[in-house]
Amino acid sequence: MLRSLEFAQAKIGVWTKDDVLRHFGKPVETAYFSRMDRLVWSYRFKSDDVWPSLMHFYFDPAGVLQLTQITPDPLYDPDRPRLFRR
């Protein structure tokens, strides 16, 4: 499982998509934000080894890392509607 300290290695303005793939593997989700002109790759992990979270990597059109962001993982939101109960 990926950890917060591993993600801290990523260098904004230096790392490319290839660097992120090499260090963290294939993202669990991808998205494109046209207004920002950014491709975003997201990875699941536990922040502080406790909180289910997503680490997002934002790439510019040249594939260079421009921003990272951590958010709660909506998959584990107790208020999120579910089609199937476990």
Backbone torsions as a table, in degrees:
resi	resn	phi	psi	omega
1	MET	NA	139.5	179.3
2	LEU	-72.4	151.5	-177.9
3	ARG	-129.3	159.1	-177.9
4	SER	-54.7	-43.3	-177.7
5	LEU	-63.6	-33.0	177.1
6	GLU	-64.9	-41.8	-179.2
7	PHE	-66.0	-26.3	-179.6
8	ALA	-65.0	-14.8	177.5
9	GLN	-68.6	-28.2	-175.3
10	ALA	-61.4	130.0	-177.3
11	LYS	-108.9	113.4	179.0
12	ILE	-64.3	135.9	179.8
13	GLY	82.4	-6.1	-178.4
14	VAL	-120.1	-52.8	-176.9
15	TRP	-69.2	150.1	176.4
16	THR	-115.0	178.3	176.3
17	LYS	-57.2	-38.8	179.0
18	ASP	-61.4	-40.2	178.2
19	ASP	-62.7	-44.5	-179.6
20	VAL	-64.4	-43.8	177.3
21	LEU	-60.6	-43.9	-178.5
22	ARG	-63.3	-39.7	-176.4
23	HIS	-84.4	-35.5	-171.1
24	PHE	-121.0	-6.2	179.5
25	GLY	83.0	-167.1	-177.7
26	LYS	-72.3	135.3	179.0
27	PRO	-69.5	153.7	178.2
28	VAL	-78.5	-28.7	178.5
29	GLU	-143.3	150.8	172.5
30	THR	-132.8	152.3	178.0
31	ALA	-152.0	159.8	175.4
32	TYR	-127.8	127.2	178.1
33	PHE	-106.2	103.8	-172.9
34	SER	-65.4	-37.2	-179.4
35	ARG	-65.5	-32.6	177.2
36	MET	-88.9	-17.5	-172.7
37	ASP	56.3	50.6	-177.5
38	ARG	-129.8	134.4	169.3
39	LEU	-90.9	134.9	-177.6
40	VAL	-122.5	129.0	173.7
41	TRP	-110.4	137.4	-177.4
42	SER	-123.6	142.1	-178.7
43	TYR	-129.5	134.9	176.1
44	ARG	-82.2	142.2	175.3
45	PHE	-164.4	173.4	176.0
46	LYS	-107.5	111.8	177.6
47	SER	-66.9	132.6	-176.5
48	ASP	55.5	27.3	-179.4
49	ASP	59.9	19.0	-177.5
50	VAL	-131.0	-52.7	-168.1
51	TRP	-90.5	119.9	175.5
52	PRO	-59.5	123.3	-172.6
53	SER	-141.6	168.8	172.3
54	LEU	-122.0	134.4	170.9
55	MET	-102.3	126.0	-178.6
56	HIS	-110.0	133.8	175.2
57	PHE	-113.5	121.8	-178.7
58	TYR	-102.5	123.2	-179.0
59	PHE	-112.1	141.2	174.9
60	ASP	-78.1	175.4	-177.7
61	PRO	-58.9	-23.5	177.9
62	ALA	-83.6	-3.9	179.2
63	GLY	85.5	18.1	179.5
64	VAL	-97.0	136.0	-179.8
65	LEU	-65.0	126.0	-178.5
66	GLN	-115.9	-19.9	-175.0
67	LEU	-162.0	145.0	168.5
68	THR	-123.1	152.6	-177.7
69	GLN	-152.0	138.4	174.7
70	ILE	-109.9	132.3	176.6
71	THR	-133.5	159.2	172.5
72	PRO	-61.8	147.5	178.2
73	ASP	-82.3	113.6	-177.9
74	PRO	-64.0	-18.1	177.6
75	LEU	-60.6	-27.0	-177.4
76	TYR	-105.8	13.2	178.5
77	ASP	-75.7	118.4	-177.9
78	PRO	-65.1	-20.2	179.9
79	ASP	-90.9	-2.9	-179.0
80	ARG	-72.8	128.1	178.0
81	PRO	-64.5	140.6	-179.3
82	ARG	-125.8	142.7	175.9
83	LEU	-77.8	-34.8	-177.5
84	PHE	-125.5	135.8	176.9
85	ARG	-95.7	142.9	177.5
86	ARG	-91.9	NA	NA
